Amino acid sequence: MTGGGWGLGVGPPAGGGGAAAAAAAAASIVAGGSPAPGAMTHAWLFTGPPGSGRSVAARAFAAALQCTAVDDRPGCGTCAGCHTALAGTHADVRVVAPEGLSISVAEMRSLVQVSARRPTSGRWQVVIIAEADRLTEGAANALLKAVEEPPARTVFLLCAPSDHPEDVSVTIRSRCRIVSLATPRAAAIASALEDEGVAPEMAAWAASVCGGHVGRARRLATDEQSRARREAVLRIPVALRRPADIFTCADQLVSAAEGDALTANEGRDQAEREALETAMGAGGTGKGTAAATRGAKGALKDLEKRQKSRATRTQRDSLDQALVDLAAFYRDVLVTAAGAPAALNHPDRAGDARAAAAAWTPESTLRRLEAVLNCRTALELNVKPRIAIEAMLTTLQRG
């Protein structure tokens, strides 16, 4: 297992089989037959908690499908088909990963049209939807039509946290074969980080506090700012001594999230704007340049809208990670108070958890935990971040 996926030298789960077997199974499906257990099918749903490697597994599966090695174990990892599929440059492997808050119906309709074409160079036309839980209702309906009547050589690989109706509609789920991924063990994450050159001590620490999220472990192990942000968040439970501390901590959380969004997108936003202006004739002096520049205003407005959505997504993801860390701390307090043998999510904050367990009743700790979870829900419902954060911190301070 690497990042929650499987090695390319091993076939995908549920017996992906060789290219010939996959082609035969796909032909049977299109003809209306029922695939045998473990046979190839046209739609797959990869589920698992954040960090379990859903998209990594989907990419590995796509590489195995496009593998040009002639044997019974597709996914050699060295041929042109495997290499380009994993690198994201294969002409017949398309990845949809929303940068904003959702995947729009227009984007999905365009993708469905492309997916209906025959493969140009590979064996299959593969469509990977990295976050299928972010499909809008219209986008899900557009995808459903394609999944109900799939082209003969097209495979859809959907990734979502679970197969619950809140993540994937029942109608789409019923047409997919489900591949469930588990949370990677800390030892496996540490080993993977060491393979990437991380010092053993840092790898072990990052693996122990990442909550089973491989990407988070990598960031904590390699980025000093990520470690500092986590430290600042985990100081909040013991820093809320007075009502005035609520507003100080809220400012810190919201400002940090806004800073993350600015840092992550500022350079990219400017580059996108300059590229669009150049494409629309900015700086030109030839005939018709003025008319082209006037026509660019609508395109620039659309670009700004997409960039704003991307910044909002980055800010919310940053806040959500902070809330996940807080929820994990209050869970550790409950575990400590109960004397349970379960491993702590933040073993490096065990002292704070013991102090809190001695000072708080289990009921007040549970109220604090519920306040964090309610704040996550409020942010999903588009409540203003500062309002949601201040309401949560008020409960955390009062208990």
Secondary structure, DSSP 8 states (H G I E B T S, - for coil): --TTS--TTS--TTT---HHHHHHHHHHHHTT----TT---SEEEEE-STTS-HHHHHHHHHHHHH----SSS---SSSHHHHHHHHT--TTEEEE--SSSSB-HHHHHHHHHHHTS--SSSSSEEEEETTGGGB-HHHHHHHHHHHHS--TTEEEEEEES-SSTTTS-HHHHTTSEEEE-----HHHHHHHHHHTT--HHHHHHHHHHSTT-HHHHHHHHH-HHHHHHHHHHHTHHHH--STHHHHHHHHHHHHHHHHHHHHHHHHHHHHHHHHHHHHTTTT--STTHHHHHHHHHHHHHHHHHHHHHHHHHHHHHHHHHHHHHHHHHHHHHHHHHHT-----S-GGGHHHHHHHHHHS-HHHHHHHHHHHHHHHHHHHTT--HHHHHHHHHHHHHH-
